[in-house]
Amino acid sequence: MKDAKLIIWGCGGMGREIAALCEILGRDVIGFLDERIEMHGQIIDDVPVLGDIADIAKYRHEAEIICSGVGEPALKRKFVRKTREAGLQIASPLIHPSVHVPPSSRIGVSSILCAGTIISINVNIGNFVIVNTNVTLAHDVSISDYCTISPGVNISGNVTVEEGAFIGTGSAIREKVSIGAWSMVGGGSFVKNDVPPQVLYAGVPAVYKKTRAWPHNESPCDKQ
Ligand SMILES: CC(C)(COP(=O)(O)OP(=O)(O)OC[C@H]1O[C@@H](n2cnc3c(N)ncnc32)[C@H](O)[C@@H]1OP(=O)(O)O)[C@@H](O)C(=O)NCCC(=O)NCCS
């Protein structure tokens, strides 16, 4: 579907920012999706909240779905599963006009690249990834599906960010480090050693703080 109309999962801060990005890109947004019943029917920033996935079947042939309208990686994963189960089309990536993507780099479906981000060479960004404002991704960085990279993060060369990791605002990651799947790096941290899966690391330098629980009943052990 070329330049299909768009529906955005999540009507909070991230979803609203994506709606604003769509306006910059000249893309039509039909509405938001949200699981919270109390949000259904509301108008947010002039955009209606259409309901949950079952409420938008009539848009099947005219709209694509952006599944990255929330920062929480596990919630994005849940939205992707619901969208696929409903047989709806997932949207292509949305890239702010200020962002240059070199030909050697790749951006996956429904990923969002916000204003001011710098993408170096041979950067691999998976599906359903948020790269928020003013992020730097150096050469040969790899970011897997569902990750969220918060504003002002600097990721050095050859860093690997595994599936579902969340990097907090203003953090910096040293070269060649690996951030484990579904882990979180607290805001303002400097990560100089590998981070294991499913933990919170934070501080300067970042150290182990705790093991992460699975929000939204979305353990990655569940089948997609
Ligand atoms: C990590 C964060 C999400 C808190 O998560 P949480 O599960 O509520 O963690 P807690 O508050 O229980 O903190 C656990 C421990 O980590 C420490 N910690 C949490 N965040 C920290 C940070 N950014 N830097 C240093 N230490 C931090 C806490 O002090 C606590 O330490 P203690 O056990 O020694 O007392 C939050 O502190 C943070 O960094 N948020 C940034 C989010 C962000 O970037 N959002 C961008 C939106 S666009």
The ligand as an SDF file (V2000), in Angstrom:
LIG
                    3D

 48 50  0  0  0  0  0  0  0  0999 V2000
   15.2160    3.0370   35.5100 C   0  0  0  0  0  0  0  0  0  0  0  0
   13.9540    3.8270   35.8180 C   0  0  0  0  0  0  0  0  0  0  0  0
   12.9250    3.5630   34.7000 C   0  0  0  0  0  0  0  0  0  0  0  0
   13.3680    3.3810   37.1490 C   0  0  0  0  0  0  0  0  0  0  0  0
   12.9460    2.0480   37.0780 O   0  0  0  0  0  0  0  0  0  0  0  0
   12.4130    1.3170   38.3670 P   0  0  0  0  0  0  0  0  0  0  0  0
   12.1250   -0.0920   37.9810 O   0  0  0  0  0  0  0  0  0  0  0  0
   11.2880    2.1090   38.9570 O   0  0  0  0  0  0  0  0  0  0  0  0
   13.6920    1.3450   39.2880 O   0  0  0  0  0  0  0  0  0  0  0  0
   13.8250    1.7810   40.8030 P   0  0  0  0  0  0  0  0  0  0  0  0
   13.4170    3.2010   40.9800 O   0  0  0  0  0  0  0  0  0  0  0  0
   13.1850    0.7140   41.6360 O   0  0  0  0  0  0  0  0  0  0  0  0
   15.3880    1.7460   41.0100 O   0  0  0  0  0  0  0  0  0  0  0  0
   16.1110    0.5540   41.3070 C   0  0  0  0  0  0  0  0  0  0  0  0
   17.5090    0.9990   41.7140 C   0  0  0  0  0  0  0  0  0  0  0  0
   18.1560    1.6010   40.5610 O   0  0  0  0  0  0  0  0  0  0  0  0
   18.5390    2.9400   40.8750 C   0  0  0  0  0  0  0  0  0  0  0  0
   18.3250    3.7430   39.6520 N   0  0  0  0  0  0  0  0  0  0  0  0
   17.1840    3.8180   38.9280 C   0  0  0  0  0  0  0  0  0  0  0  0
   17.3870    4.6110   37.8830 N   0  0  0  0  0  0  0  0  0  0  0  0
   18.6470    5.0650   37.9520 C   0  0  0  0  0  0  0  0  0  0  0  0
   19.4190    5.9050   37.1360 C   0  0  0  0  0  0  0  0  0  0  0  0
   18.9040    6.4440   36.0380 N   0  0  0  0  0  0  0  0  0  0  0  0
   20.6990    6.1460   37.4880 N   0  0  0  0  0  0  0  0  0  0  0  0
   21.2150    5.5850   38.6080 C   0  0  0  0  0  0  0  0  0  0  0  0
   20.5350    4.7480   39.4170 N   0  0  0  0  0  0  0  0  0  0  0  0
   19.2550    4.5020   39.0840 C   0  0  0  0  0  0  0  0  0  0  0  0
   17.6450    3.3650   42.0260 C   0  0  0  0  0  0  0  0  0  0  0  0
   18.2570    4.3850   42.7850 O   0  0  0  0  0  0  0  0  0  0  0  0
   17.5540    2.0620   42.8010 C   0  0  0  0  0  0  0  0  0  0  0  0
   18.7660    1.8780   43.4760 O   0  0  0  0  0  0  0  0  0  0  0  0
   18.8500    1.2020   44.9500 P   0  0  0  0  0  0  0  0  0  0  0  0
   18.2500   -0.1750   44.7800 O   0  0  0  0  0  0  0  0  0  0  0  0
   20.2800    1.2230   45.2610 O   0  0  0  0  0  0  0  0  0  0  0  0
   17.9930    2.0880   45.8080 O   0  0  0  0  0  0  0  0  0  0  0  0
   14.2080    5.3290   35.9260 C   0  0  0  0  0  0  0  0  0  0  0  0
   15.0290    5.6310   37.0540 O   0  0  0  0  0  0  0  0  0  0  0  0
   14.8970    5.9030   34.7000 C   0  0  0  0  0  0  0  0  0  0  0  0
   16.1260    5.8910   34.5520 O   0  0  0  0  0  0  0  0  0  0  0  0
   14.0590    6.3960   33.7990 N   0  0  0  0  0  0  0  0  0  0  0  0
   14.4740    6.9160   32.5330 C   0  0  0  0  0  0  0  0  0  0  0  0
   13.3450    6.6280   31.5930 C   0  0  0  0  0  0  0  0  0  0  0  0
   13.5560    7.3010   30.2700 C   0  0  0  0  0  0  0  0  0  0  0  0
   14.6330    7.4430   29.7790 O   0  0  0  0  0  0  0  0  0  0  0  0
   12.4580    7.6750   29.6700 N   0  0  0  0  0  0  0  0  0  0  0  0
   12.5010    8.3420   28.3960 C   0  0  0  0  0  0  0  0  0  0  0  0
   11.0960    8.6560   27.9720 C   0  0  0  0  0  0  0  0  0  0  0  0
   11.0820    9.5680   26.4610 S   0  0  0  0  0  0  0  0  0  0  0  0
  1  2  1  0
  2  3  1  0
  2  4  1  0
  2 36  1  0
  4  5  1  0
  5  6  1  0
  6  7  2  0
  6  8  1  0
  6  9  1  0
  9 10  1  0
 10 11  2  0
 10 12  1  0
 10 13  1  0
 13 14  1  0
 14 15  1  0
 15 16  1  0
 15 30  1  0
 16 17  1  0
 17 18  1  0
 17 28  1  0
 18 19  1  0
 18 27  1  0
 19 20  2  0
 20 21  1  0
 21 22  1  0
 21 27  2  0
 22 23  1  0
 22 24  2  0
 24 25  1  0
 25 26  2  0
 26 27  1  0
 28 29  1  0
 28 30  1  0
 30 31  1  0
 31 32  1  0
 32 33  2  0
 32 34  1  0
 32 35  1  0
 36 37  1  0
 36 38  1  0
 38 39  2  0
 38 40  1  0
 40 41  1  0
 41 42  1  0
 42 43  1  0
 43 44  2  0
 43 45  1  0
 45 46  1  0
 46 47  1  0
 47 48  1  0
M  END
$$$$
